[in-house]
Amino acid sequence: MVDDIEELKRVTSTTELLALLSANGQLSQTNLSVLYDAIKVTKQFGFQSVNREKLHPFKNIKKRKVASFSAHTKKIFNLGKSISDSDVKTLDGRYNFPVLKGYTDSWSLILDFVPRGLLSKDKIKSVKKMLKDEKK
């Protein structure tokens, strides 16, 4: 998708994200797949109801098969949606001690962990297990 994580970190609005995806060739007037897939993966169906009449494929978005994101990327999305502020602090302490990064939210943590390989296919399970064990 977006290869430059630093560029993605600077995005602060939906419009900027859409422009970045378009500039990277992932989104165009004739190819909206990444938009549909992002809505399905993140379950942001409110956007669907607002734009249903304008964009025909939204009519069946819940049945749509996600093709733009790998199974692993979907796992990272789900992790980002599921971790709490407390989890973010726990992960910051676990992976960045003694120099904590003080993430503002789960997405800033995700954007830092992915390029560092901390959420690779091999490691994401151990991160989830560690969080589960911390809650016991």
Residue frames as a rotation matrix with the C-alpha (Angstrom) as fourth column:
MET 1
0.574 0.819 0.000 0.00
0.819 -0.574 0.000 0.00
0.000 0.000 -1.000 0.00
VAL 2
0.881 -0.336 0.333 1.87
-0.307 -0.941 -0.140 3.05
0.360 0.022 -0.933 1.28
ASP 3
0.474 -0.777 -0.413 5.56
0.583 0.629 -0.515 2.25
0.660 0.003 0.751 1.41
ASP 4
-0.536 -0.698 0.475 6.69
0.145 -0.631 -0.762 5.35
0.832 -0.339 0.439 3.29
ILE 5
0.017 0.540 -0.842 5.51
0.934 0.292 0.207 4.96
0.358 -0.789 -0.499 6.90
GLU 6
-0.664 -0.317 -0.678 6.76
0.587 -0.782 -0.210 8.46
-0.464 -0.537 0.705 7.80
GLU 7
-0.920 0.384 0.078 4.57
-0.200 -0.633 0.748 9.91
0.337 0.673 0.659 5.04
LEU 8
-0.164 0.894 -0.417 1.60
0.394 0.446 0.804 7.94
0.905 -0.033 -0.425 6.35
LYS 9
-0.277 -0.005 -0.961 2.23
0.960 -0.031 -0.277 9.20
-0.029 -0.999 0.014 9.91
ARG 10
-0.948 -0.155 -0.277 1.85
0.158 -0.987 0.009 12.80
-0.274 -0.035 0.961 8.69
VAL 11
-0.591 0.797 0.126 -1.66
0.153 -0.042 0.987 12.14
0.792 0.603 -0.097 7.36
THR 12
-0.970 0.225 -0.090 -4.25
0.037 -0.228 -0.973 13.75
-0.239 -0.947 0.213 9.62
SER 13
-0.179 0.959 -0.222 -7.45
-0.697 -0.282 -0.660 13.60
-0.695 0.036 0.718 7.59
THR 14
0.264 0.400 0.878 -9.40
0.321 0.822 -0.471 11.29
-0.910 0.406 0.089 5.35
THR 15
0.973 0.113 -0.203 -8.80
-0.131 -0.457 -0.880 13.62
-0.192 0.882 -0.430 2.41
GLU 16
0.207 -0.973 -0.105 -5.03
-0.963 -0.222 0.156 13.46
-0.175 0.069 -0.982 2.94
LEU 17
-0.270 -0.264 0.926 -5.17
-0.269 0.944 0.190 9.66
-0.924 -0.197 -0.326 3.16
LEU 18
0.638 0.576 0.511 -7.19
0.360 0.364 -0.859 9.41
-0.681 0.732 0.025 -0.05
ALA 19
0.842 -0.393 -0.370 -4.72
-0.539 -0.632 -0.556 11.75
-0.015 0.668 -0.744 -1.78
LEU 20
-0.124 -0.933 0.337 -1.77
-0.870 0.266 0.416 9.66
-0.478 -0.242 -0.845 -0.58
LEU 21
-0.051 0.194 0.980 -3.39
0.140 0.973 -0.185 6.42
-0.989 0.128 -0.077 -1.77
SER 22
0.908 0.412 0.076 -4.14
0.159 -0.172 -0.972 8.06
-0.387 0.895 -0.221 -5.11
ALA 23
0.554 -0.775 -0.306 -0.57
-0.830 -0.544 -0.124 9.35
-0.070 0.322 -0.944 -5.47
ASN 24
-0.395 -0.709 0.585 0.72
-0.661 0.661 0.355 5.84
-0.638 -0.246 -0.729 -4.76
GLY 25
-0.622 0.171 -0.765 -1.51
-0.693 0.335 0.638 4.39
0.365 0.927 -0.090 -7.48
GLN 26
-0.968 0.246 -0.040 -3.70
0.232 0.828 -0.511 2.47
-0.092 -0.504 -0.859 -5.03
LEU 27
-0.106 0.963 -0.248 -6.84
0.600 -0.137 -0.788 4.54
-0.793 -0.233 -0.563 -5.57
SER 28
-0.990 -0.109 -0.089 -8.37
-0.002 -0.618 0.786 6.09
-0.141 0.778 0.612 -8.68
GLN 29
-0.340 0.919 -0.201 -11.76
-0.868 -0.389 -0.308 6.98
-0.362 0.070 0.930 -10.10
THR 30
0.232 0.418 -0.878 -11.84
-0.783 0.616 0.086 3.62
0.577 0.668 0.470 -11.85
ASN 31
-0.099 -0.302 -0.948 -10.32
0.309 0.896 -0.317 1.56
0.946 -0.325 0.004 -9.01
LEU 32
0.083 0.250 0.965 -11.90
-0.775 -0.593 0.221 2.09
0.627 -0.766 0.144 -5.61
SER 33
0.380 0.110 -0.918 -11.09
0.148 0.973 0.178 -1.41
0.913 -0.203 0.354 -4.29
VAL 34
-0.621 -0.690 -0.371 -8.80
0.489 0.029 -0.872 -0.22
0.613 -0.723 0.319 -1.50
LEU 35
-0.704 0.450 0.549 -11.52
-0.624 -0.762 -0.175 2.16
0.339 -0.466 0.817 -0.29
TYR 36
0.362 0.891 -0.274 -14.17
-0.647 0.452 0.615 -0.56
0.672 -0.045 0.740 -0.24
ASP 37
0.191 -0.366 -0.911 -11.81
0.403 0.875 -0.267 -3.02
0.895 -0.316 0.314 1.44
ALA 38
-0.842 -0.519 0.148 -10.76
0.118 -0.443 -0.889 -0.49
0.527 -0.731 0.434 4.09
ILE 39
-0.300 0.819 0.488 -14.40
-0.877 -0.439 0.197 0.19
0.376 -0.369 0.850 4.94
LYS 40
0.570 0.534 -0.625 -15.14
-0.308 0.843 0.440 -3.51
0.762 -0.059 0.645 5.22
VAL 41
-0.118 -0.717 -0.687 -12.03
0.516 0.547 -0.659 -4.34
0.848 -0.432 0.305 7.29
THR 42
-0.943 -0.300 0.148 -12.52
0.062 -0.591 -0.804 -1.40
0.328 -0.749 0.575 9.67
LYS 43
-0.361 0.900 -0.244 -16.30
0.925 0.378 0.025 -1.86
0.115 -0.217 -0.969 9.75
GLN 44
-0.748 0.085 -0.659 -16.87
0.104 -0.965 -0.243 1.86
-0.656 -0.250 0.712 9.12
PHE 45
-0.539 0.594 0.597 -20.21
0.842 0.406 0.357 1.28
-0.030 0.695 -0.718 7.46
GLY 46
0.216 0.577 -0.788 -21.45
0.475 -0.767 -0.432 4.80
-0.853 -0.281 -0.440 8.24
PHE 47
-0.542 -0.489 -0.684 -19.50
-0.392 -0.572 0.720 5.98
-0.743 0.658 0.118 5.21
GLN 48
-0.913 0.232 0.335 -21.38
0.401 0.666 0.630 3.40
-0.077 0.709 -0.701 3.19
SER 49
-0.040 0.994 -0.103 -24.81
0.919 -0.003 -0.394 4.74
-0.392 -0.110 -0.913 4.14
VAL 50
0.147 0.034 -0.988 -23.84
-0.010 -0.999 -0.036 8.31
-0.989 0.015 -0.147 3.23
ASN 51
-0.402 -0.498 -0.768 -22.43
-0.731 -0.331 0.597 7.33
-0.552 0.802 -0.231 -0.16
ARG 52
-0.333 0.298 0.894 -24.60
0.224 0.947 -0.232 4.34
-0.916 0.123 -0.382 -1.15
GLU 53
0.685 0.712 0.153 -26.37
0.333 -0.119 -0.935 6.14
-0.648 0.692 -0.319 -3.99
LYS 54
0.610 -0.516 -0.602 -23.22
-0.711 -0.691 -0.129 7.77
-0.349 0.507 -0.788 -5.35
LEU 55
-0.441 -0.864 -0.244 -21.05
-0.897 0.427 0.109 4.65
0.010 0.267 -0.964 -5.43
HIS 56
0.364 0.737 -0.570 -22.84
-0.773 0.580 0.256 1.56
0.519 0.348 0.781 -6.72
PRO 57
-0.163 -0.442 -0.882 -20.50
0.006 0.893 -0.449 -1.10
0.987 -0.078 -0.143 -5.22
PHE 58
-0.817 -0.117 0.564 -21.37
-0.529 -0.238 -0.815 0.09
0.230 -0.964 0.132 -1.69
LYS 59
0.153 0.988 -0.016 -24.71
-0.903 0.146 0.403 -1.68
0.401 -0.047 0.915 -2.02
ASN 60
0.875 0.157 -0.457 -23.12
-0.052 0.971 0.234 -5.06
0.480 -0.181 0.858 -1.25
ILE 61
0.129 -0.939 0.319 -20.04
-0.682 -0.317 -0.659 -4.04
0.720 -0.132 -0.681 0.72
LYS 62
0.164 -0.049 0.985 -20.73
-0.919 0.354 0.170 -6.37
-0.358 -0.934 0.012 3.66
LYS 63
0.850 0.176 0.497 -20.66
-0.020 0.952 -0.304 -9.33
-0.527 0.249 0.813 1.27
ARG 64
0.763 -0.584 -0.277 -17.56
-0.522 -0.305 -0.796 -8.08
0.380 0.752 -0.538 -0.53
LYS 65
0.752 -0.634 -0.178 -14.43
0.658 0.714 0.238 -10.23
-0.024 -0.296 0.955 -0.42
VAL 66
0.787 -0.525 -0.324 -11.48
-0.357 -0.816 0.454 -8.15
-0.503 -0.242 -0.830 0.75
ALA 67
0.805 -0.490 0.335 -8.73
0.588 0.577 -0.568 -8.38
0.085 0.654 0.752 -1.85
SER 68
0.617 -0.562 0.551 -6.57
-0.151 -0.772 -0.618 -5.30
0.772 0.298 -0.561 -1.21
PHE 69
0.169 -0.525 0.834 -5.29
-0.975 -0.215 0.063 -6.41
0.147 -0.824 -0.548 2.20
SER 70
-0.429 -0.393 -0.814 -3.49
-0.260 0.916 -0.305 -9.61
0.865 0.081 -0.495 3.12
ALA 71
0.513 0.582 -0.631 -4.73
0.388 0.498 0.775 -11.79
0.765 -0.643 0.030 5.97
HIS 72
-0.210 -0.689 -0.694 -1.82
0.965 -0.035 -0.258 -10.51
0.154 -0.724 0.672 8.05
THR 73
-0.874 -0.066 0.481 -2.69
0.092 -0.995 0.030 -6.86
0.477 0.070 0.876 7.36
LYS 74
0.138 0.986 0.095 -6.25
-0.169 -0.071 0.983 -7.59
0.976 -0.151 0.157 8.51
LYS 75
0.365 -0.083 -0.927 -4.82
0.820 0.500 0.277 -9.01
0.441 -0.862 0.251 11.75
ILE 76
-0.726 -0.669 -0.160 -2.86
0.675 -0.649 -0.350 -5.79
0.131 -0.362 0.923 12.28
PHE 77
-0.516 0.649 0.559 -6.04
-0.250 -0.739 0.626 -3.71
0.819 0.183 0.543 11.67
ASN 78
0.473 0.774 -0.421 -7.93
0.151 0.399 0.904 -5.84
0.868 -0.491 0.072 14.20
LEU 79
-0.063 -0.583 -0.810 -5.14
0.972 0.150 -0.183 -5.53
0.228 -0.799 0.557 16.75
GLY 80
-0.887 -0.323 0.331 -5.12
0.293 -0.946 -0.137 -1.76
0.357 -0.024 0.934 16.34
LYS 81
-0.182 0.916 0.359 -8.87
-0.362 -0.402 0.841 -1.62
0.914 0.023 0.404 16.88
SER 82
0.542 0.516 -0.663 -8.81
0.270 0.640 0.719 -3.92
0.796 -0.569 0.208 19.90
ILE 83
-0.275 -0.711 -0.647 -5.99
0.862 0.117 -0.494 -2.63
0.427 -0.694 0.580 22.08
SER 84
0.776 0.594 -0.213 -6.83
0.608 -0.615 0.502 -0.18
0.167 -0.519 -0.838 24.84
ASP 85
0.622 -0.549 0.558 -4.86
-0.434 -0.835 -0.338 2.84
0.652 -0.032 -0.758 26.05
SER 86
0.599 -0.372 0.709 -3.64
-0.655 0.282 0.701 0.65
-0.461 -0.884 -0.075 28.89
ASP 87
0.744 -0.304 0.595 -2.46
0.479 0.864 -0.158 -1.97
-0.466 0.402 0.788 26.38
VAL 88
0.756 -0.468 0.458 -0.60
0.197 -0.504 -0.841 0.75
0.624 0.726 -0.289 24.46
LYS 89
0.520 -0.557 0.647 1.26
-0.824 -0.528 0.206 1.73
0.227 -0.640 -0.734 27.66
THR 90
0.645 -0.249 0.722 2.03
-0.228 0.839 0.494 -1.93
-0.729 -0.483 0.485 28.42
LEU 91
0.764 -0.339 0.550 3.45
0.641 0.493 -0.588 -2.49
-0.072 0.801 0.594 24.93
ASP 92
0.705 -0.523 0.479 5.43
-0.248 -0.815 -0.524 0.75
0.664 0.251 -0.704 25.08
GLY 93
0.488 -0.499 0.716 7.03
-0.844 -0.062 0.532 -0.38
-0.221 -0.865 -0.451 28.33
ARG 94
0.676 -0.152 0.721 7.66
0.045 0.985 0.165 -3.89
-0.736 -0.079 0.673 27.11
TYR 95
0.602 -0.369 0.708 9.26
0.795 0.355 -0.492 -3.02
-0.070 0.859 0.507 23.77
ASN 96
0.490 -0.382 0.783 10.78
0.256 -0.796 -0.549 0.43
0.833 0.470 -0.292 24.37
PHE 97
0.992 -0.127 -0.021 12.07
-0.010 -0.241 0.970 0.39
-0.129 -0.962 -0.240 27.95
PRO 98
-0.289 0.126 -0.949 13.98
0.865 -0.391 -0.315 2.35
-0.411 -0.912 0.005 29.21
VAL 99
-0.902 -0.028 -0.431 13.26
-0.118 -0.944 0.307 5.07
-0.416 0.328 0.848 26.62
LEU 100
-0.208 0.923 0.325 9.46
0.662 0.377 -0.647 5.02
-0.720 0.081 -0.689 26.27
LYS 101
-0.832 -0.080 0.549 7.91
0.527 -0.426 0.736 6.51
0.175 0.901 0.396 23.14
GLY 102
-0.665 0.601 -0.444 4.66
0.078 -0.535 -0.841 7.67
-0.743 -0.594 0.309 24.76
TYR 103
-0.852 0.375 0.365 2.32
0.451 0.172 0.876 6.68
0.266 0.911 -0.316 21.95
THR 104
-0.806 0.587 0.076 -0.80
-0.585 -0.769 -0.260 8.83
-0.094 -0.254 0.963 21.71
ASP 105
0.340 0.930 0.139 -3.02
-0.851 0.367 -0.376 5.94
-0.401 0.010 0.916 20.58
SER 106
0.384 -0.145 0.912 -3.01
0.072 0.989 0.127 2.40
-0.920 0.017 0.390 19.22
TRP 107
0.931 0.023 0.364 -2.44
0.362 0.066 -0.930 3.56
-0.046 0.998 0.053 15.64
SER 108
0.615 -0.783 0.098 0.72
-0.742 -0.616 -0.266 5.51
0.269 0.091 -0.959 16.48
LEU 109
0.098 -0.534 0.840 1.99
-0.613 0.633 0.473 2.33
-0.784 -0.561 -0.265 18.16
ILE 110
0.634 0.210 0.744 1.07
0.357 0.775 -0.522 0.23
-0.686 0.597 0.416 15.11
LEU 111
0.967 -0.238 0.090 2.81
-0.030 -0.457 -0.889 2.68
0.253 0.857 -0.449 12.76
ASP 112
0.283 -0.906 0.316 5.96
-0.959 -0.264 0.100 2.39
-0.007 -0.331 -0.944 14.88
PHE 113
0.108 -0.214 0.971 5.86
-0.457 0.857 0.239 -1.38
-0.883 -0.470 -0.005 15.43
VAL 114
0.900 0.332 0.283 5.24
0.058 0.551 -0.833 -2.45
-0.432 0.766 0.476 11.80
PRO 115
0.739 -0.650 -0.178 8.48
-0.389 -0.196 -0.900 -1.12
0.550 0.735 -0.397 10.26
ARG 116
-0.074 -0.768 0.636 10.42
-0.997 0.049 -0.057 -2.41
0.012 -0.638 -0.770 13.28
GLY 117
-0.412 -0.052 -0.910 9.12
-0.405 0.905 0.132 -5.91
0.816 0.423 -0.393 12.54
LEU 118
-0.911 0.039 0.410 7.39
-0.394 0.210 -0.895 -6.22
-0.121 -0.977 -0.176 15.92
LEU 119
0.047 0.974 0.224 4.09
-0.573 0.209 -0.792 -7.19
-0.818 -0.091 0.568 14.27
SER 120
-0.580 -0.316 -0.751 5.48
-0.804 0.373 0.464 -9.55
0.134 0.873 -0.470 11.65
LYS 121
0.304 0.720 -0.624 3.64
-0.580 0.659 0.479 -12.78
0.756 0.216 0.618 10.92
ASP 122
-0.146 -0.466 -0.873 5.94
0.386 0.786 -0.484 -14.55
0.911 -0.407 0.065 13.38
LYS 123
-0.890 -0.423 -0.168 5.65
0.325 -0.331 -0.886 -11.99
0.320 -0.843 0.432 16.18
ILE 124
-0.461 0.757 0.462 2.05
-0.580 -0.652 0.489 -10.76
0.672 -0.042 0.740 16.21
LYS 125
0.384 0.608 -0.695 0.87
0.123 0.712 0.691 -13.87
0.915 -0.351 0.198 18.07
SER 126
-0.270 -0.558 -0.785 3.38
0.870 0.207 -0.447 -13.31
0.411 -0.804 0.429 20.86
VAL 127
-0.918 0.019 0.396 2.28
-0.114 -0.970 -0.216 -9.67
0.380 -0.244 0.892 21.19
LYS 128
0.003 0.999 0.050 -1.37
-0.556 -0.040 0.830 -10.76
0.831 -0.030 0.556 21.51
LYS 129
0.329 0.063 -0.942 -0.44
0.504 0.832 0.232 -13.52
0.799 -0.551 0.242 23.98
MET 130
-0.707 -0.659 -0.256 1.60
0.596 -0.361 -0.718 -11.11
0.380 -0.660 0.648 26.09
LEU 131
-0.687 0.526 0.502 -1.36
-0.532 -0.834 0.146 -8.71
0.495 -0.167 0.852 26.30
LYS 132
0.345 0.837 -0.425 -3.71
-0.280 0.524 0.804 -11.55
0.896 -0.158 0.415 27.22
ASP 133
0.039 -0.428 -0.903 -1.32
0.751 0.608 -0.256 -12.79
0.659 -0.668 0.345 29.92
GLU 134
-0.882 -0.383 0.275 -0.99
0.165 -0.797 -0.581 -9.24
0.442 -0.467 0.766 31.34
LYS 135
-0.291 0.874 0.390 -4.75
-0.678 -0.476 0.561 -9.12
0.675 -0.101 0.731 31.87
LYS 136
0.208 0.356 -0.911 -4.82
0.277 0.872 0.404 -12.28
0.938 -0.337 0.082 33.99
